[in-house]
């Protein structure tokens, strides 16, 4: 079918209108969707930023919780330490009272006691622990305690002349305590039988001008005293 010129022109115009309408529609869609895409991108960026902030807040919170827990643990340890120190102080106070009572009862009747055995052990420089030789001497001495009656043990700790008087008093007491602890733990000697004296460097048994003399002064002397009738004097490794 042949179209006349007017019909061809009309068809061309129609296609042009359709083409123009299609382009206009695409442009409209593009102009409407572009802000949406940009807005979505902005939301994604804000969401990421919010996530970072939330993570940072969580990390700070966890750090704060950890620090608070650490502080709580330290406070608990300090409280436990204080409780233990208070308990130790109470034990020491009770022990001091016990010793004072025991010493008072001993002093009242001391004139009726006499020495029946003795032993002296020595210590290394600035030491308060018993060596093998000292332990052997104490074992020999303790063999007599099983048959002893109505006795007390006078334990005297001493030092050489090196160091301050205050430090040597404390050191001499530790040496006396070491001998007492050994006899009490191994041979079951009751606490009320001990009469401890820490004399430091006040009373020397040998000149402190020689090495051998200083060694003899670093000592613990133990006297076995009894008020039992008929007890015969004896000696156990004294020097």
C-alpha positions in Angstrom: 0.0 0.0 0.0 1.4 3.3 -1.0 1.3 6.1 1.5 0.8 9.6 0.4 3.1 12.4 1.5 0.8 13.6 4.2 0.5 10.2 5.7 4.3 9.7 5.7 4.8 13.1 7.4 2.2 12.2 10.0 3.9 8.9 10.8 7.3 10.6 11.1 5.8 13.2 13.4 4.3 10.4 15.5 7.6 8.6 15.9 9.3 11.8 16.8 6.8 12.4 19.5 7.2 8.9 20.8 11.0 9.3 20.8 10.8 12.6 22.5 8.4 11.1 25.1 10.8 8.2 25.7 13.8 10.5 26.3 11.7 12.7 28.5 10.6 9.6 30.6 14.3 8.5 31.0 15.3 11.9 32.0 12.5 12.1 34.5 13.4 8.8 36.0 17.1 9.7 36.2 16.3 13.0 37.9 14.0 11.3 40.4 16.2 8.3 41.2 19.5 10.2 41.5 18.6 11.9 44.8 17.4 8.6 46.1 20.7 6.9 45.3 22.6 9.8 46.8 20.4 9.6 49.9 20.9 5.9 50.2 24.7 6.5 49.9 24.5 9.1 52.7 22.5 6.6 54.8 25.1 3.9 54.3 27.8 6.4 55.3 25.9 7.4 58.4 25.2 3.8 59.2 29.0 3.0 58.9 29.8 6.0 61.0 27.3 5.0 63.6 28.7 1.5 63.7 32.1 2.9 64.2 30.9 5.1 67.1 29.0 2.1 68.6 32.2 0.0 68.4 34.3 2.8 69.9 31.7 3.2 72.7 31.7 -0.6 73.3 35.5 -0.7 73.4 35.6 2.2 75.9 32.9 0.4 78.0 34.8 -2.9 77.9 38.0 -1.0 78.9 36.2 0.7 81.7 34.7 -2.5 83.0 38.2 -4.2 82.8 39.7 -1.3 84.8 36.9 -1.4 87.3 37.3 -5.1 87.7 41.1 -4.7 88.1 40.5 -2.1 90.8 38.0 -4.3 92.5 40.4 -7.2 92.5 43.2 -5.0 93.9 40.9 -3.7 96.6 39.8 -7.3 97.5 43.5 -8.4 97.7 44.3 -5.4 99.9 41.3 -6.2 102.1 42.5 -9.8 102.4 46.0 -8.6 103.2 44.7 -6.3 105.8 42.6 -9.1 107.3 45.6 -11.4 107.4 47.8 -8.7 108.9 45.2 -8.1 111.6 45.0 -11.9 112.2 48.8 -12.1 112.4 48.9 -9.2 114.8 46.2 -10.8 117.0 48.1 -14.1 117.1 51.3 -12.2 117.9 49.5 -10.3 120.7 48.1 -13.5 122.1 51.5 -15.1 121.9 53.1 -12.1 123.6 50.6 -12.3 126.5 51.2 -16.0 126.8 54.9 -15.5 126.9 54.6 -12.7 129.5 52.4 -14.9 131.7 54.8 -17.8 131.3 57.8 -15.6 132.0 56.1 -14.2 135.1 55.5 -17.6 136.5 59.0 -18.7 135.7 60.7 -15.7 137.3 58.7 -16.1 140.5 60.2 -19.5 141.0 63.5 -19.2 139.1 65.6 -19.4 142.2 64.5 -22.9 142.8 65.7 -24.1 139.4 69.2 -25.4 138.7 71.0 -26.2 135.4 71.3 -29.9 134.6 72.3 -29.7 130.9 73.2 -27.2 128.2 74.1 -26.9 124.6 75.4 -24.1 122.3 74.9 -23.9 118.6 76.4 -21.3 116.3 75.2 -19.6 113.1 76.7 -18.1 109.9 77.2 -14.4 109.5 73.9 -12.6 109.5 72.1 -16.0 109.5 69.3 -17.3 111.7 68.8 -20.8 110.2 70.1 -23.9 111.7 72.8 -25.8 109.8 73.4 -29.6 110.0 75.8 -29.4 112.8 73.5 -27.3 114.9 70.6 -29.7 114.3 72.7 -32.7 115.3 73.6 -30.9 118.6 70.0 -30.1 119.3 69.0 -33.7 118.6 71.6 -34.9 121.1 70.4 -32.3 123.7 66.7 -33.1 123.1 67.2 -36.8 123.9 67.3 -35.8 127.6 64.0 -34.0 127.6 61.9 -37.2 127.5 62.9 -38.1 131.1 63.2 -34.5 132.4 60.6 -33.4 134.9 59.5 -29.9 136.1 61.9 -28.3 133.6 62.2 -25.1 131.6 64.6 -24.2 128.8 66.4 -20.9 128.9 67.2 -20.0 125.3 69.6 -17.1 124.8 70.4 -15.7 121.4 73.5 -13.7 120.7 75.4 -12.0 117.9 78.9 -10.7 117.1 79.6 -6.9 117.3 79.1 -6.2 113.6 76.0 -4.0 112.9 73.7 -1.8 115.0 72.5 -2.8 118.4 68.8 -2.7 117.3 69.4 -5.0 114.4 71.5 -7.4 116.5 68.7 -7.6 119.1 66.3 -8.6 116.4 68.8 -11.1 114.8 69.5 -12.7 118.2 65.8 -13.2 118.8 65.4 -14.8 115.4 68.2 -17.2 116.2 66.6 -18.1 119.5 63.3 -18.6 117.8 64.9 -20.9 115.3 66.1 -23.3 118.0 62.8 -23.1 119.8 60.8 -23.9 116.7 62.9 -26.9 116.0 62.6 -28.4 119.4 58.9 -27.6 119.6 58.0 -29.1 116.2 60.2 -32.1 116.3 60.1 -33.1 120.0 56.8 -31.6 121.0 58.2 -29.3 123.7 55.4 -27.2 125.0 55.6 -23.4 124.6 55.4 -22.7 128.3 58.7 -24.5 128.9 60.7 -21.9 126.9 62.2 -18.8 128.4 63.6 -16.8 125.5 66.2 -14.0 125.7 67.7 -12.1 122.8 70.7 -10.3 124.1 72.2 -9.1 120.7 75.8 -8.2 121.0 75.5 -7.2 124.7 77.1 -10.3 126.1 80.1 -11.8 124.3 81.5 -15.2 125.1 84.7 -14.6 123.0 86.6 -11.5 121.7 85.0 -10.0 118.6 88.4 -9.0 117.4 89.0 -12.4 115.8 87.1 -14.4 113.2 86.8 -17.4 115.6 85.6 -15.2 118.4 82.9 -13.6 116.3 81.7 -17.1 115.2 81.3 -18.2 118.8 79.3 -15.0 119.6 76.9 -15.8 116.7 75.2 -18.4 118.9 72.2 -19.8 120.8 72.7 -21.1 124.3 70.1 -23.5 125.8 70.1 -24.3 129.5 67.9 -27.2 130.8 66.7 -26.0 134.2 64.7 -28.1 136.6 63.4 -27.8 140.1 63.0 -31.6 140.5 64.6 -33.1 143.5 67.7 -35.2 142.9 68.4 -34.0 139.4 72.0 -34.4 138.5 73.9 -31.8 136.4 74.8 -32.9 132.8 76.1 -31.4 129.6 75.3 -31.8 126.0 77.7 -30.4 123.5 78.3 -27.1 125.2 81.2 -25.0 124.0 
